[in-house]
Amino acid sequence: MPGPILGFLAAAIVLVLGARWLWQMRRVRIPQRKTAVVAGNAFAAALAIAAFASGPGLPGGIAAGIALLASLPFLALVAASGQSRRPPAVAVGEPVLAFEALDAEGRRFATGGLRGRPFLLKFFRGHWCPYCVAELRRWEEMRSELDARGVVLVTVCADTAEAIRAGRGKHGLAATMLPDPELAITDRFGLRNPRNFAPKPGLILPLPIPTTILVDAAGIVRWIDQATDYMHRSDPDVVLGAVRDHLDAAPEAVRERRAVAAPIPTRTEGRSPSQPDRARGAHRRGA
């Protein structure tokens, strides 16, 4: 087959696969098994190499180059997307681990301030991660159902407070966002993944494992969803299903406490976050 045709065919395959991948990412529908898309990109890369070997000419060479520049980095990122499979330091049925921190706006946050209110605690990598941003954007879409159940959203990521303030407009999620650049909160929950590619100084960095923890109004963990691949996140419908299953069936006494829960503490000037309350919460790993 002539080189130019091979080059254009390689580019066409990459563009089709890339468009579908972007749609799946934005809808949080990346499949757990990525065999087909990996094989497609590998085939496109092979076609591009064959095009260069056959003499693609200028147009065919540009097309083949685009195919290689898109497929090879993608294959490398897929190969490095796995996450640690260690269980978190809290388990379903146990009290959530207590901690305090300052949020991205400088307001003091403590898990104790949410007593009587259910909440979703979301660990994610950062606002530079398109998979995280897409997931948070989808969470905002289910805001009405969460508000109807009094569910508070709390997020933890490795960004600085400045990066969170600059990046939260990408998804518009109305949540209490906690910066954790030193991974202190992440480590408390046992959710550090030691080696990750990140477009930040250092390139290979420790980051939080994308994880969602549902806590009821009594402060008990009811559901944990921990990613084994940072590209694959649970569909928001799965999260909403867990909220319905575990909170709608809550005892009436717990539901009544939601109505009288105090708001999250307001801004406290000049105070730094304290170390996590080591007297609360279990440190053992859940089964």
C-alpha positions in Angstrom: 0.0 0.0 0.0 1.4 3.4 -0.9 3.0 5.4 1.9 0.6 8.4 1.7 -2.4 6.2 2.0 -0.9 4.4 5.1 -0.2 7.8 6.7 -3.8 9.1 6.1 -5.3 5.8 7.3 -3.2 6.0 10.5 -4.3 9.6 11.2 -8.0 8.7 10.5 -7.9 5.8 13.0 -6.3 8.0 15.7 -8.8 10.8 15.1 -11.8 8.5 15.3 -10.5 6.7 18.4 -9.5 10.1 20.0 -12.9 11.6 19.4 -14.7 8.6 21.0 -12.2 8.6 24.0 -12.8 12.3 24.6 -16.6 11.8 24.6 -16.3 8.9 27.0 -14.0 10.9 29.3 -16.3 13.9 29.4 -19.3 11.6 30.3 -17.1 9.5 32.8 -17.7 6.4 30.7 -14.1 5.2 30.1 -14.3 1.4 30.1 -12.3 -0.7 32.6 -11.0 -2.9 29.8 -9.2 -0.7 27.3 -8.1 -3.5 25.0 -9.9 -2.2 21.9 -8.6 1.4 22.1 -5.1 0.2 22.9 -5.0 -2.2 20.0 -6.4 0.5 17.7 -3.8 3.1 18.7 -1.0 0.5 18.4 -2.2 -0.4 14.9 -2.3 3.2 13.9 1.2 3.7 15.2 2.4 0.7 13.1 0.7 2.1 10.0 2.4 5.4 10.5 5.8 3.8 10.9 5.1 1.7 7.7 4.1 5.0 5.9 7.4 6.6 6.7 9.2 3.4 5.6 7.4 3.5 2.3 8.0 7.2 1.6 4.8 9.1 2.5 5.5 12.4 0.8 4.8 15.7 2.5 1.0 15.3 3.1 1.2 11.7 4.0 4.2 12.4 6.3 2.3 15.0 8.2 -0.6 12.7 8.7 1.6 9.8 9.8 3.4 12.2 12.2 0.2 13.3 13.7 -0.8 9.6 14.2 2.5 8.8 16.0 2.4 12.0 18.1 -1.1 11.1 19.3 -0.9 7.3 19.6 2.5 6.7 21.3 2.0 9.2 24.2 -1.5 7.8 24.7 -0.2 4.2 24.9 2.4 5.3 27.4 -0.2 7.0 29.6 -2.5 4.0 29.5 0.5 1.8 30.5 1.1 4.0 33.6 -2.5 4.6 34.6 -2.8 1.8 37.2 -3.2 2.8 40.9 -2.2 1.2 44.1 -4.6 -1.6 45.2 -4.0 -1.1 48.9 -7.2 -0.7 50.9 -7.9 2.7 52.5 -7.3 3.2 56.2 -11.1 3.2 56.8 -13.7 0.6 56.1 -17.4 0.4 55.5 -19.2 0.3 58.8 -16.5 2.2 60.7 -16.5 5.9 61.8 -14.9 8.2 59.2 -11.4 9.4 60.2 -11.5 12.9 61.8 -9.3 15.7 60.4 -9.1 19.4 60.2 -7.7 21.7 57.5 -8.2 25.0 55.8 -10.2 25.0 52.6 -9.1 26.8 49.4 -10.8 30.0 50.6 -8.9 30.0 53.9 -11.9 28.8 56.0 -11.4 26.3 58.7 -12.9 22.9 58.0 -13.4 20.0 60.4 -15.2 16.7 59.9 -16.8 17.4 63.4 -18.6 20.4 61.9 -20.5 18.0 59.6 -21.9 16.0 62.5 -25.6 15.3 61.7 -25.1 15.7 58.0 -24.2 13.1 55.4 -21.3 13.9 53.1 -19.3 12.6 50.1 -15.6 12.8 50.6 -13.9 12.9 47.2 -10.1 12.4 46.7 -8.8 13.4 43.3 -5.5 14.1 41.6 -5.8 17.8 40.7 -7.4 20.3 38.4 -4.8 19.7 35.7 -6.2 16.1 35.3 -8.9 16.1 32.6 -10.4 12.8 34.0 -10.9 14.5 37.4 -12.4 17.7 36.0 -14.8 15.6 33.9 -15.9 13.6 37.0 -16.4 16.7 39.1 -18.4 18.4 36.3 -20.7 15.3 36.2 -21.1 15.5 40.0 -22.4 19.0 39.7 -25.0 17.7 37.3 -26.5 15.6 40.1 -26.5 18.5 42.5 -30.3 18.6 42.9 -30.5 15.0 44.1 -27.7 15.5 46.5 -29.2 18.7 47.9 -32.5 17.0 48.3 -30.8 14.5 50.7 -28.7 17.1 52.4 -25.5 15.6 51.2 -22.4 17.9 51.6 -19.6 17.6 49.0 -16.0 17.7 50.3 -13.0 17.2 48.0 -9.3 16.7 48.7 -6.6 17.0 46.0 -2.9 17.6 45.7 -3.4 21.2 44.4 -2.4 24.3 46.3 -5.2 26.6 47.4 -4.3 29.0 44.6 -4.5 26.2 42.0 -7.9 25.2 43.3 -9.3 28.7 43.1 -7.9 29.1 39.6 -9.2 25.7 38.4 -12.6 25.2 40.0 -14.2 27.2 37.2 -13.4 24.3 34.9 -16.1 22.2 36.5 -18.3 24.6 38.6 -18.7 22.1 41.4 -20.1 23.7 44.5 -18.1 21.9 47.2 -15.8 22.5 50.1 -12.4 22.0 48.4 -9.4 21.2 50.6 -5.8 21.6 49.3 -3.5 18.8 50.2 -0.2 19.5 48.5 1.8 17.6 51.2 -0.7 14.7 51.1 -1.3 14.9 54.8 -5.0 14.1 54.6 -4.4 11.6 51.8 -1.9 9.7 53.9 -4.3 9.7 56.9 -6.7 7.8 54.7 -4.0 5.6 53.2 -4.7 6.8 49.7 -1.3 7.8 48.4 -0.3 6.4 45.0 3.5 6.8 45.0 4.4 7.2 41.3 2.2 9.2 38.9 2.9 11.2 35.8 1.8 14.8 36.2 2.4 17.9 34.1 4.0 19.6 37.1 7.6 20.1 38.3 9.1 16.7 39.0 6.8 14.9 36.4 6.6 11.6 38.4 4.9 12.5 41.7 2.9 10.9 44.5 -0.8 11.8 44.2 -4.1 10.8 45.8 -5.8 7.6 44.5 -9.1 8.8 43.1 -11.6 7.6 45.8 -15.1 8.4 46.9 -16.2 7.8 50.5 -19.9 8.2 51.4 -20.4 9.0 55.1 -23.9 9.1 56.7 -25.2 11.6 59.2 -23.9 9.6 62.1 -20.3 9.8 60.8 -20.2 6.2 59.6 -18.7 5.2 56.3 -21.4 3.5 54.2 -19.7 3.1 50.8 -16.2 3.4 49.3 -15.3 3.5 45.6 -11.5 3.4 45.0 -10.1 3.6 41.5 -7.6 1.0 40.3 -7.0 3.1 37.2 -7.0 6.8 37.2 -8.6 6.9 33.8 -11.6 4.9 34.9 -14.0 6.4 37.4 -17.4 5.2 38.4 -20.3 6.7 36.5 -22.0 9.4 38.6 -25.2 7.3 38.3 -23.3 4.6 40.3 -22.5 7.2 43.0 -26.0 8.5 43.0 -27.3 4.9 43.3 -25.0 4.4 46.4 -26.4 7.6 47.9 -30.0 6.4 47.4 -29.3 2.9 48.7 -27.5 3.9 51.8 -29.0 7.2 52.8 -32.6 6.7 51.8 -32.7 3.6 54.0 -31.2 5.5 57.0 -33.0 5.3 60.3 -35.5 8.0 61.0 -33.5 9.3 64.0 -30.5 9.9 61.7 -32.7 11.7 59.1 -34.1 14.0 61.8 -30.6 15.0 62.8 -29.9 16.3 59.3 -32.5 19.0 59.7 -30.9 20.5 62.8 -27.2 20.2 61.6 -25.0 23.2 62.0 -23.4 24.8 58.9 -19.8 24.3 58.1 -17.7 26.6 60.3 -17.1 30.1 58.8 -13.8 31.7 58.0 -11.3 31.9 60.8 -8.5 34.5 60.1 -4.9 33.8 60.8 -5.2 30.2 61.9 -3.4 27.3 60.4 -4.8 23.8 60.2 -4.1 21.6 63.1 -2.7 18.1 62.8 -5.4 15.4 62.3 -7.1 14.4 65.5 -5.3 11.2 66.3 -7.7 10.3 69.0 -10.6 9.7 66.6 -11.2 7.2 63.9 -9.8 3.7 63.3 -6.4 3.4 61.6 -6.8 -0.2 60.7 -7.4 -1.2 57.1 -10.9 -2.4 56.1 -11.6 -5.8 54.7 
